[in-house]
Every structure is written in C-alpha cells, then in structure tokens.
Amino acid sequence: MDNEKKTKSAPSEQHRADAISRPESSDLANQLERFQERMELADPDAGLPIGDRLINKSIEAVGVACLAVIFVLILSSTLGRYVWNQPLIWGEEVVLGIIPWLVATGMFLSARRRRLVTVEFVSSRFSPQVARVVSIFGQLISLFVFSYIAVASYRYFSFFGRDPTPYLGVPKGLSTSAYIFCGGATAIAFGIALIRNLRTQVEGSTDR
C-alpha cells in the first residue's frame, strides 16, 4: 500500500513542478519576444552623428525604393499574366537588374550598423581585450575582401558593362555596377570602423 501511495504521489509532484516551471518559461519567452520587438522597432542609427545618420538613411531610402519597385513589377507581371493574359515581358529583366542594388544597399548598411551575422555563443566568451583584438582583425580582413570584390567587379564591368539587355537594350553595367558600389562602399565602411576602433583603443590605453 505504501508503494502504491508513493507511485501515486510521484506523478502529482511532477505535475506540480511542471506547473511551477511553465509560468517561468512562458514569462521568459514573453520577455524575449518583447525585447526582440523593441530591437526591431528601435532606430538603428540612434546616437550617431548627423553625417552618419544622413548617409545611412539615404542608402536605406534607396534600398526601400528598390524593394518597392521589385514588388510593383512582380505584382503587375503576375496580374498581367493570369488576369489580362498580357504579362510584362521586360519585368523580370528589370527585377533581375535591381536585385544587385538591393543586395548592395543591404550589405553596406549591415556593415555600417554592425548588423552582420556573428556567432554570439563564441564571441560572448571573449574577454573585452580579446574581443577588441578579434574585432580589429575581422574589420581588417573584411576591408581587404571587399576591396578585392570592388576591383574584381570593376574588371568585370569594364569587359561586359556595355552589353545590352535582351528586351530593353540598356547596358548591363547599370546593374553590375552595384557590385562595385557594394565592394567599394562596404570596404570604406569597414575602414572607417577600423580607424575608429583603433582610435578608441589608443585613447583607452593613454587614459590608463
């Protein structure tokens, strides 16, 4: 009889523990969700000098305009094909030409706003000194990589930039020049971040 009482009481204790832990886990999930919403709605350029804010907002406006044009063209082409049986034969060509500019503006803003993908599980375990050295090394590598992308894109542009597109006949360089902007502007962004990071480190060492 005692064994049966123990077996009956064990599940009830387990249910009680689950009932206590569920509100805590749900509260944590709600807190994380609210924190994520605040991060998404917050101004990513808050606290920056007016010059940096102007550059970021201008490039962001270009990216939003590219996305809006892509949406309108895809919607118009879809409606024209399935509703009026008159698709925009040049719509896909324009969309494919705008996508590189959308990617370029996003890449530039990600570098400017430090929103690139990072492995926080690893980086959070670094000490501040090690994290600063790793950051400088990463910015230096990124500077060289995107500089190489800019140079390689310019070579490609110089060879094939004047080739016309099949439907509209506009030069393909209007689209491929986005890779030059992406490489050059992002390299400059990493270079500025590297200089500021080094300046902060030097000022911190002199204050000591």
C-alpha positions in Angstrom: 0.0 0.0 0.0 2.8 2.4 0.8 4.4 1.7 -2.5 1.2 2.5 -4.3 0.8 5.8 -2.4 4.4 6.7 -3.4 3.7 5.9 -7.0 0.6 7.9 -6.9 2.2 10.9 -5.2 5.2 10.9 -7.5 3.3 12.0 -10.7 1.4 14.6 -8.7 4.7 16.1 -7.5 5.9 16.1 -11.1 2.8 17.8 -12.3 3.2 20.4 -9.6 6.8 21.1 -10.6 5.8 21.4 -14.3 3.0 23.8 -13.3 5.6 26.0 -11.4 8.1 25.9 -14.2 5.7 26.6 -17.1 4.9 30.2 -16.0 8.5 31.0 -15.6 9.4 29.7 -19.0 6.4 31.5 -20.6 7.4 34.7 -18.8 10.9 34.3 -20.2 9.6 33.7 -23.7 7.4 36.8 -23.4 10.3 38.9 -22.2 12.5 37.7 -25.1 9.7 38.4 -27.6 9.2 42.0 -26.2 12.9 42.6 -26.3 13.1 41.4 -29.9 10.2 43.7 -30.8 11.9 46.7 -29.2 15.1 45.9 -31.0 13.3 45.7 -34.4 11.4 48.9 -33.8 14.3 50.9 -32.4 16.2 53.4 -34.5 19.4 51.6 -35.6 21.1 55.0 -36.1 20.3 56.5 -32.7 23.2 58.3 -31.2 25.2 58.6 -34.4 26.5 62.0 -35.7 24.2 63.7 -38.2 26.5 62.9 -41.1 26.4 59.2 -40.4 22.7 59.3 -39.9 22.2 61.1 -43.3 24.4 58.6 -45.1 22.6 55.6 -43.6 19.1 57.0 -44.1 19.9 57.9 -47.8 21.1 54.4 -48.6 18.2 52.9 -46.7 15.8 55.0 -48.8 17.5 53.7 -52.0 17.1 50.1 -50.7 13.4 50.7 -49.8 12.8 52.2 -53.3 14.4 49.1 -54.9 12.2 46.8 -52.9 9.1 48.8 -53.7 9.9 48.7 -57.5 10.5 44.9 -57.4 7.2 44.4 -55.6 5.2 46.5 -58.0 6.8 44.9 -61.1 6.3 41.3 -59.8 2.7 42.1 -58.9 2.0 43.8 -62.2 3.6 40.9 -64.2 1.6 38.3 -62.2 -1.7 40.1 -62.7 -1.0 40.7 -66.3 -0.2 37.1 -66.9 -3.1 35.5 -65.1 -5.8 38.2 -65.3 -5.3 40.0 -68.5 -3.1 37.5 -70.4 -0.6 40.3 -71.1 2.5 39.8 -68.9 5.3 42.3 -68.7 7.9 40.5 -70.8 10.6 43.0 -69.6 9.5 43.0 -66.0 11.7 40.1 -65.0 14.7 41.7 -66.7 14.2 44.9 -64.6 13.8 42.9 -61.4 17.0 41.0 -62.0 18.7 44.3 -62.7 17.5 45.9 -59.4 18.2 42.9 -57.1 22.0 43.6 -57.1 21.4 47.1 -55.9 19.1 45.9 -53.2 21.8 43.5 -52.0 24.4 46.2 -52.2 22.5 48.6 -50.1 21.7 45.9 -47.5 25.3 44.8 -47.3 26.5 48.4 -46.9 24.0 49.2 -44.1 24.8 45.9 -42.3 28.4 46.8 -42.2 27.7 50.4 -41.1 25.2 49.4 -38.4 27.2 46.4 -37.2 24.3 44.0 -38.0 26.4 41.3 -39.8 25.9 37.7 -38.6 28.1 36.9 -35.6 28.5 33.7 -33.6 27.5 35.2 -30.2 27.9 31.8 -28.5 31.7 32.2 -29.2 32.2 35.9 -29.1 30.4 36.3 -25.8 33.0 34.2 -24.1 35.9 36.5 -25.1 37.3 39.0 -22.6 36.9 42.7 -23.6 40.6 42.8 -24.7 40.4 39.7 -26.8 37.0 40.7 -28.3 38.6 44.1 -29.3 41.5 42.4 -31.0 39.2 39.9 -32.8 37.0 42.8 -33.9 40.0 44.7 -35.3 41.3 41.6 -37.1 37.8 40.9 -38.6 37.5 44.5 -39.8 40.9 44.4 -41.4 40.1 41.1 -43.2 36.7 42.5 -44.3 38.4 45.6 -45.6 40.7 43.6 -47.9 38.0 41.2 -49.0 35.5 43.9 -50.1 38.3 45.9 -51.7 39.1 42.8 -53.8 35.4 42.5 -54.7 35.3 46.1 -55.8 38.4 45.7 -58.0 37.2 42.4 -59.5 33.7 43.9 -60.1 35.3 46.8 -61.9 37.2 44.5 -64.2 34.0 42.6 -65.0 32.2 45.9 -65.6 34.9 47.1 -67.9 34.6 44.0 -70.1 30.8 43.3 -70.1 29.2 46.6 -68.8 28.3 47.8 -72.2 26.5 44.6 -73.3 22.8 45.3 -73.9 20.0 43.5 -72.1 17.8 41.3 -74.3 14.5 43.2 -74.0 15.1 46.8 -73.1 18.6 47.0 -74.6 20.0 49.0 -71.7 23.7 48.4 -70.7 24.1 45.6 -68.2 26.6 47.9 -66.4 23.6 49.7 -64.8 23.0 46.5 -62.8 26.6 45.1 -62.4 27.9 48.5 -61.2 26.1 47.6 -57.9 28.8 45.1 -57.2 31.4 47.9 -57.5 29.4 50.0 -55.1 28.9 47.1 -52.7 32.6 46.3 -52.6 33.9 49.8 -52.5 31.4 51.4 -50.1 31.5 48.4 -47.7 35.3 48.4 -47.7 35.2 52.1 -46.9 32.7 51.4 -44.1 34.9 48.8 -42.6 37.9 51.1 -43.0 36.2 53.9 -41.0 35.1 51.4 -38.4 38.7 50.1 -38.1 40.1 53.6 -37.7 37.5 54.4 -35.0 38.2 51.2 -33.2 41.9 51.7 -33.2 41.5 55.3 -32.1 39.3 54.2 -29.2 41.9 51.6 -28.2 44.7 54.1 -28.3 42.7 56.7 -26.2 41.8 54.0 -23.7 45.5 52.9 -23.3 46.6 56.6 -22.9 44.0 57.2 -20.2 45.4 54.3 -18.2 
